[in-house]
Amino acid sequence: MYSQVAFRAVAALILAASAAQAQSLADVARQEAERRKAVTSSGKVYTNDTLRAEPPPSTPPPVAPAAPPAAEPAPAAAPPGAPASPAPAGGAPATPPAPQTEADWRTRVATARDALARAQTFAEALQSRINALTTDFVNRDDPSQRDVIATERQKALAELERVKQEIGQQQKAIAAIQDEARRAGVPAGWVR
């Protein structure tokens, strides 16, 4: 009997507490509605029409080489009628122009990332080959076969080191592209 009374008392307290919370939630909702009515302006809204047009970012000037090559002697005097400076071979500019559109930036980053992915895949394949050669070397008893396997393993190890350096260069190239894009004012989403 005592347990029934205690159970009913606990149930009554729970129902009273939930009713009190419901009332306080209604009060909070009412106060928020009043606050929203009191606010006259939600702030300034910016649109493309209100923003002034910015000129496209200019590309930085090309960097001159650190030191001229020593193999070319400097001409003492140019013959009359000759151009002041020789044109680059093939008539191509010394540095390619920086990409300006989103598609150009995305293509440039995608190409660099594809090269990195290929190098990483090749490194994984080389590591697998090295592991197989090591296992094969340990399991062979014939010294001449072991020598052949050891030579192949050394070649694979040297190639793996070269590929690891290539991976480092590819990572630096991607970082350089991202840095160049940041300096050119390109949105970060274009080079992700």
Backbone torsions as a table, in degrees:
resi	resn	phi	psi	omega
1	MET	NA	-42.6	179.6
2	TYR	-62.4	-36.3	-178.4
3	SER	-68.5	-33.8	178.2
4	GLN	-67.6	-40.3	179.1
5	VAL	-65.8	-42.8	179.6
6	ALA	-65.0	-40.5	179.7
7	PHE	-63.4	-43.6	179.8
8	ARG	-66.2	-35.8	179.0
9	ALA	-66.5	-42.5	179.0
10	VAL	-65.5	-42.5	179.4
11	ALA	-62.5	-40.9	178.9
12	ALA	-64.6	-40.2	178.2
13	LEU	-64.4	-40.9	180.0
14	ILE	-65.1	-44.2	179.0
15	LEU	-64.8	-39.3	179.3
16	ALA	-66.4	-39.4	179.9
17	ALA	-66.6	-41.5	179.8
18	SER	-67.6	-35.7	177.3
19	ALA	-66.5	-38.6	178.7
20	ALA	-65.6	-39.8	178.2
21	GLN	-66.6	-40.3	179.4
22	ALA	-62.5	-40.0	178.2
23	GLN	-66.7	-40.4	-178.9
24	SER	-69.6	-33.8	176.9
25	LEU	-66.5	-40.0	177.2
26	ALA	-64.4	-39.9	178.1
27	ASP	-63.1	-43.0	179.8
28	VAL	-63.3	-42.1	179.3
29	ALA	-64.0	-40.3	178.8
30	ARG	-64.6	-43.1	179.1
31	GLN	-64.2	-39.8	179.1
32	GLU	-65.6	-39.4	177.9
33	ALA	-63.8	-40.8	177.6
34	GLU	-65.4	-39.6	179.6
35	ARG	-64.4	-40.9	179.6
36	ARG	-65.5	-35.2	177.2
37	LYS	-68.5	-33.0	-177.6
38	ALA	-72.8	-28.4	-179.6
39	VAL	-74.5	123.0	-176.5
40	THR	-85.9	-39.1	-176.6
41	SER	-130.1	138.7	179.7
42	SER	-88.1	5.8	179.3
43	GLY	110.1	174.4	-178.2
44	LYS	-78.4	136.8	178.4
45	VAL	-104.6	126.1	179.4
46	TYR	-97.4	133.1	174.8
47	THR	-125.9	173.9	177.6
48	ASN	-63.9	-29.8	-179.6
49	ASP	-71.6	-32.0	-177.9
50	THR	-81.2	-17.8	178.5
51	LEU	-82.9	141.7	177.9
52	ARG	-80.9	151.5	-178.3
53	ALA	-74.8	129.7	178.3
54	GLU	-100.4	139.7	175.3
55	PRO	-69.5	152.0	179.5
56	PRO	-62.7	147.9	-178.3
57	PRO	-63.9	140.0	179.5
58	SER	-82.8	152.9	179.0
59	THR	-83.0	145.6	179.3
60	PRO	-68.0	152.5	179.4
61	PRO	-65.3	149.6	-179.3
62	PRO	-64.7	146.9	-179.1
63	VAL	-82.9	131.2	179.1
64	ALA	-76.0	150.3	177.8
65	PRO	-62.9	151.0	-175.3
66	ALA	-64.4	-45.8	-179.6
67	ALA	-140.7	138.8	178.7
68	PRO	-69.8	151.5	-179.9
69	PRO	-65.0	142.1	-176.3
70	ALA	-79.6	-16.4	-176.3
71	ALA	-71.3	-27.5	-178.1
72	GLU	-90.2	118.5	175.5
73	PRO	-76.0	145.5	179.0
74	ALA	-75.5	131.5	179.2
75	PRO	-69.7	138.8	-178.9
76	ALA	-70.5	-46.4	179.2
77	ALA	-149.9	140.0	179.3
78	ALA	-82.6	140.1	177.7
79	PRO	-65.6	151.4	-179.3
80	PRO	-61.4	140.2	178.8
81	GLY	85.2	-4.0	179.4
82	ALA	-83.9	150.6	178.3
83	PRO	-66.3	153.6	-176.1
84	ALA	-65.5	-40.5	178.6
85	SER	-131.8	140.6	-179.4
86	PRO	-69.4	145.4	178.5
87	ALA	-78.7	149.1	177.8
88	PRO	-62.2	154.5	-179.0
89	ALA	-61.1	134.8	179.4
90	GLY	80.8	-3.0	178.9
91	GLY	72.6	8.3	-179.5
92	ALA	-85.4	147.8	177.1
93	PRO	-66.6	158.0	-177.2
94	ALA	-64.5	-40.1	178.6
95	THR	-123.7	141.1	178.8
96	PRO	-69.9	148.8	179.0
97	PRO	-66.6	146.4	-180.0
98	ALA	-70.2	143.0	179.0
99	PRO	-63.9	144.8	-176.3
100	GLN	-112.8	-25.6	-176.3
101	THR	-99.2	164.6	179.2
102	GLU	-61.3	-41.4	-179.8
103	ALA	-62.3	-39.5	178.9
104	ASP	-62.5	-46.1	-179.1
105	TRP	-64.9	-44.4	-179.2
106	ARG	-63.3	-40.2	178.6
107	THR	-64.4	-43.0	-178.9
108	ARG	-62.2	-44.9	180.0
109	VAL	-69.6	-40.3	-179.8
110	ALA	-63.3	-39.6	178.3
111	THR	-62.6	-44.2	179.8
112	ALA	-65.6	-40.1	-180.0
113	ARG	-69.4	-35.9	176.6
114	ASP	-63.5	-42.2	178.4
115	ALA	-62.7	-40.2	177.7
116	LEU	-64.1	-43.6	-179.9
117	ALA	-63.8	-40.0	177.8
118	ARG	-63.2	-43.3	-179.7
119	ALA	-64.7	-40.3	179.3
120	GLN	-66.7	-39.5	177.6
121	THR	-64.3	-41.7	178.7
122	PHE	-64.3	-39.2	178.4
123	ALA	-63.5	-40.8	177.9
124	GLU	-64.0	-40.6	178.8
125	ALA	-65.5	-41.0	177.8
126	LEU	-63.3	-41.2	178.9
127	GLN	-63.0	-39.1	177.0
128	SER	-64.0	-41.5	177.8
129	ARG	-63.1	-42.6	179.2
130	ILE	-62.5	-42.3	178.5
131	ASN	-62.1	-41.8	179.4
132	ALA	-65.9	-41.8	179.0
133	LEU	-65.3	-37.6	178.2
134	THR	-63.8	-44.8	178.2
135	THR	-62.7	-43.5	179.2
136	ASP	-63.4	-39.6	179.5
137	PHE	-61.5	-44.3	-178.1
138	VAL	-66.6	-34.6	-174.7
139	ASN	-86.1	-5.5	-179.9
140	ARG	-91.7	143.1	177.6
141	ASP	-103.5	-25.9	-176.7
142	ASP	-75.7	121.3	-178.1
143	PRO	-61.8	-34.6	-179.7
144	SER	-68.4	-39.6	176.6
145	GLN	-66.8	-38.3	178.3
146	ARG	-63.0	-38.5	178.9
147	ASP	-63.4	-43.0	179.0
148	VAL	-62.7	-45.3	-179.7
149	ILE	-65.2	-40.2	179.6
150	ALA	-63.7	-39.1	178.3
151	THR	-64.2	-45.7	178.4
152	GLU	-62.0	-40.1	-179.9
153	ARG	-64.5	-41.1	178.7
154	GLN	-64.5	-39.3	176.9
155	LYS	-62.8	-43.2	179.6
156	ALA	-65.2	-38.5	177.6
157	LEU	-64.5	-41.3	178.6
158	ALA	-64.6	-40.9	178.7
159	GLU	-65.9	-37.9	178.1
160	LEU	-62.8	-41.5	177.7
161	GLU	-62.1	-41.2	178.6
162	ARG	-63.3	-42.1	-179.5
163	VAL	-67.8	-36.7	177.0
164	LYS	-63.1	-38.5	176.2
165	GLN	-65.7	-38.9	177.8
166	GLU	-63.6	-39.7	177.7
167	ILE	-61.5	-43.7	177.2
168	GLY	-61.1	-40.4	178.5
169	GLN	-66.2	-39.9	179.2
170	GLN	-65.5	-39.3	178.1
171	GLN	-65.3	-39.9	177.0
172	LYS	-65.7	-37.3	179.3
173	ALA	-64.6	-41.2	178.1
174	ILE	-64.9	-42.7	178.1
175	ALA	-63.3	-37.5	179.4
176	ALA	-67.0	-39.5	177.9
177	ILE	-64.0	-43.9	179.4
178	GLN	-64.5	-38.8	178.6
179	ASP	-67.3	-41.8	178.5
180	GLU	-63.3	-40.1	178.4
181	ALA	-65.1	-40.2	178.8
182	ARG	-62.5	-43.1	-180.0
183	ARG	-67.8	-29.7	-179.6
184	ALA	-83.4	-2.7	178.2
185	GLY	79.9	22.5	-179.5
186	VAL	-78.9	137.6	176.7
187	PRO	-58.2	142.0	-175.3
188	ALA	-62.4	-29.1	-179.7
189	GLY	-65.0	-21.9	-179.4
190	TRP	-72.0	-26.0	-175.2
191	VAL	-115.2	22.1	177.5
192	ARG	-90.7	NA	NA
